[in-house]
Amino acid sequence: MKAVKFTYFWLVFLFLYMPILLLIIFSFNSASYSASLWEGFSLKWYIALFSNHQLLDAALNSLILAVSAASLATALGALTAISLYRFKFPGKGYSFAMLYIVMMSPDIIMGISLLVLFITIKIPLGFITLLITHVTFSLPFVVVTVLARLSGFDKHIVEASKDLGADEAAAFRYVIFPLLIPAVAAGWLLSFTLSMDDVIGSFFVTDSTYQILPLRIYAMVRLGVKPEINALSAILFVISLVLVVIFQLLLRKKESTALKNR
Amino acid sequence: MFKRLIIGVSLFWLTLFIFFPNLLVLIVSFLSRDNESLVTAHPTFENYLNILDPIYLKVLISSCSLAFITTLLTLIIAFPFALILSRLPIKLRNLSLLLIIIPFWTSALVRTYCIKIILTTNGLLNQLLMKLSIISEPLDLLYTNGAVVMGLVYTLLPFMILPLYAAMEKLDIRFIEAARDLGAGYFNTLLRVIIPLSAPGIIAGALLVFLPALGLFYIPDILGGSKTLMLGNLIKNQFLDARNWPFGSALSVVLTIIMGLLLALNYKTVRTAAKKGII
């Protein structure tokens, strides 16, 4: 029974990781057709990738977008989380409901509803509309990460700072914000990744003037198997791996500081 | 001042970019199509009646059934996995959890593409089977419903594992021991104790798999060719190709209603579980 369990357990992991591993291995295949069996080690697809200007431009655009969207979403999300945690105000339940809607709605509903809005209020599609969309769908994830951190620490320290004469802004600057740094950083990373990977939301709210990487990849793989995409996917996978490890370390650090605060 | 400012900014964003767009889609779904300006202010129920047209009804039913099969398969794969995972020693469990979380951070598009490489006509699976002389002709694996379901299961499996694991981790081992002491066999324990106690996880997982399966239009597009049309593809086509926004909006409202029903079911299960004191 134990052996069966063990085998099953690792089979599921094999199912999850085998395709990714194959992709990475075959990005080094020297065969002229990417899906062919192994013919020898070569870096030619990486060289092809780095001479594909369309893809590189799209990658740069995506990077700019993801950094801007993550920064804006983190700032807005952290402030929203703080206001939800600190204050009672009319519209608090409404705020939670809106964040919940974004989190649960399939991406396609977000995409088309924002498209309808942008056309209605006549914002031309491009960088700005992509930015708004990415900030909006990252927002709940930042709020949740920051709220979790906020509910982990002692409310009295904020009150203590007020007793010592700090106003709301000073309490935020000197007490709340320093405690939030790990959660804020984690939220930023999560938003960055969501933005770099998003296909569905972006699909509706951009036109050809601002090409981003996921949409470029989508357009290419729809038509067939493209070896440069293997190389690119392998690179993206390794980057994601590094980001997950950083994220996990940030959250771990959070636990240890939370313990210290107690 | 500071307080007003941050509350104001956040309420402004939530209203303008979440509440308002959703309201607009609801409004547009009751308006008429117009070739000049996309939509005219002529109220109608026609868009909803259109969904009952056999062509669209067929898409709705087939995409719901593909999404249902996907949900069922992920549940069958994930259930034993999560059960084993929840009983592992803590160190190994944390490592395994990390391995489950990593796919969340990688692009689902890239992972769909991995499946395409494996299934395509000259792909790895066909070549391997031919090398081993199991088949003589390459099989048509890509551009089938099977390929779409495989892509969906592969992409969405972690979304089933995590809520199941969360429910099973809380499951008190003494319930299982008590069932065993009272003479229940392995199967009976599973059916009468473990499954009912992990119901909130099952429902949450089903929600996280079923809804995206309906909406992820690029998976049917890449793995199903033009043959498999899911609700997401239909909505996308109405907005970008057919330029029939009112009908696309009506379809999207239907998707939202499906979501609402599933959320209500989820809420009810969690409440019943809470009432019984399970969680």
HADDOCK unambig.tbl for C-alpha pairs under 7 A between the chains (distance, minus, plus):
assign (segid A and resid 9 and name CA) (segid B and resid 81 and name CA) 5.85 0.50 0.50
assign (segid A and resid 16 and name CA) (segid B and resid 154 and name CA) 6.77 0.50 0.50
assign (segid A and resid 19 and name CA) (segid B and resid 114 and name CA) 5.40 0.50 0.50
assign (segid A and resid 19 and name CA) (segid B and resid 115 and name CA) 6.47 0.50 0.50
assign (segid A and resid 20 and name CA) (segid B and resid 111 and name CA) 6.88 0.50 0.50
assign (segid A and resid 20 and name CA) (segid B and resid 114 and name CA) 6.28 0.50 0.50
assign (segid A and resid 23 and name CA) (segid B and resid 114 and name CA) 6.05 0.50 0.50
assign (segid A and resid 35 and name CA) (segid B and resid 117 and name CA) 5.87 0.50 0.50
assign (segid A and resid 35 and name CA) (segid B and resid 122 and name CA) 6.58 0.50 0.50
assign (segid A and resid 35 and name CA) (segid B and resid 123 and name CA) 5.08 0.50 0.50
assign (segid A and resid 35 and name CA) (segid B and resid 124 and name CA) 6.10 0.50 0.50
assign (segid A and resid 36 and name CA) (segid B and resid 122 and name CA) 6.85 0.50 0.50
assign (segid A and resid 36 and name CA) (segid B and resid 123 and name CA) 6.56 0.50 0.50
assign (segid A and resid 36 and name CA) (segid B and resid 124 and name CA) 6.68 0.50 0.50
assign (segid A and resid 37 and name CA) (segid B and resid 124 and name CA) 6.53 0.50 0.50
assign (segid A and resid 76 and name CA) (segid B and resid 10 and name CA) 6.72 0.50 0.50
assign (segid A and resid 79 and name CA) (segid B and resid 6 and name CA) 6.10 0.50 0.50
assign (segid A and resid 80 and name CA) (segid B and resid 7 and name CA) 6.94 0.50 0.50
assign (segid A and resid 80 and name CA) (segid B and resid 10 and name CA) 5.65 0.50 0.50
assign (segid A and resid 83 and name CA) (segid B and resid 6 and name CA) 6.85 0.50 0.50
assign (segid A and resid 83 and name CA) (segid B and resid 7 and name CA) 6.09 0.50 0.50
assign (segid A and resid 95 and name CA) (segid B and resid 11 and name CA) 6.85 0.50 0.50
assign (segid A and resid 95 and name CA) (segid B and resid 14 and name CA) 6.94 0.50 0.50
assign (segid A and resid 98 and name CA) (segid B and resid 14 and name CA) 6.45 0.50 0.50
assign (segid A and resid 98 and name CA) (segid B and resid 18 and name CA) 6.51 0.50 0.50
assign (segid A and resid 98 and name CA) (segid B and resid 19 and name CA) 6.80 0.50 0.50
assign (segid A and resid 106 and name CA) (segid B and resid 211 and name CA) 6.36 0.50 0.50
assign (segid A and resid 106 and name CA) (segid B and resid 212 and name CA) 5.66 0.50 0.50
assign (segid A and resid 106 and name CA) (segid B and resid 215 and name CA) 6.03 0.50 0.50
assign (segid A and resid 108 and name CA) (segid B and resid 215 and name CA) 6.05 0.50 0.50
assign (segid A and resid 108 and name CA) (segid B and resid 232 and name CA) 6.92 0.50 0.50
assign (segid A and resid 109 and name CA) (segid B and resid 252 and name CA) 6.33 0.50 0.50
assign (segid A and resid 113 and name CA) (segid B and resid 21 and name CA) 4.78 0.50 0.50
assign (segid A and resid 113 and name CA) (segid B and resid 22 and name CA) 5.57 0.50 0.50
assign (segid A and resid 113 and name CA) (segid B and resid 25 and name CA) 5.78 0.50 0.50
assign (segid A and resid 114 and name CA) (segid B and resid 17 and name CA) 6.92 0.50 0.50
assign (segid A and resid 114 and name CA) (segid B and resid 21 and name CA) 5.60 0.50 0.50
assign (segid A and resid 116 and name CA) (segid B and resid 21 and name CA) 6.77 0.50 0.50
assign (segid A and resid 116 and name CA) (segid B and resid 25 and name CA) 6.96 0.50 0.50
assign (segid A and resid 117 and name CA) (segid B and resid 21 and name CA) 5.32 0.50 0.50
assign (segid A and resid 136 and name CA) (segid B and resid 17 and name CA) 6.97 0.50 0.50
assign (segid A and resid 168 and name CA) (segid B and resid 2 and name CA) 6.68 0.50 0.50
assign (segid A and resid 169 and name CA) (segid B and resid 2 and name CA) 6.08 0.50 0.50
assign (segid A and resid 193 and name CA) (segid B and resid 105 and name CA) 6.60 0.50 0.50
assign (segid A and resid 197 and name CA) (segid B and resid 107 and name CA) 5.00 0.50 0.50
assign (segid A and resid 221 and name CA) (segid B and resid 113 and name CA) 6.94 0.50 0.50
assign (segid A and resid 222 and name CA) (segid B and resid 222 and name CA) 5.20 0.50 0.50
assign (segid A and resid 225 and name CA) (segid B and resid 117 and name CA) 6.64 0.50 0.50
assign (segid A and resid 233 and name CA) (segid B and resid 110 and name CA) 6.08 0.50 0.50
assign (segid A and resid 237 and name CA) (segid B and resid 106 and name CA) 6.09 0.50 0.50
assign (segid A and resid 240 and name CA) (segid B and resid 105 and name CA) 5.88 0.50 0.50
assign (segid A and resid 240 and name CA) (segid B and resid 106 and name CA) 5.75 0.50 0.50
assign (segid A and resid 241 and name CA) (segid B and resid 102 and name CA) 6.77 0.50 0.50
assign (segid A and resid 244 and name CA) (segid B and resid 102 and name CA) 6.55 0.50 0.50
assign (segid A and resid 244 and name CA) (segid B and resid 105 and name CA) 6.79 0.50 0.50
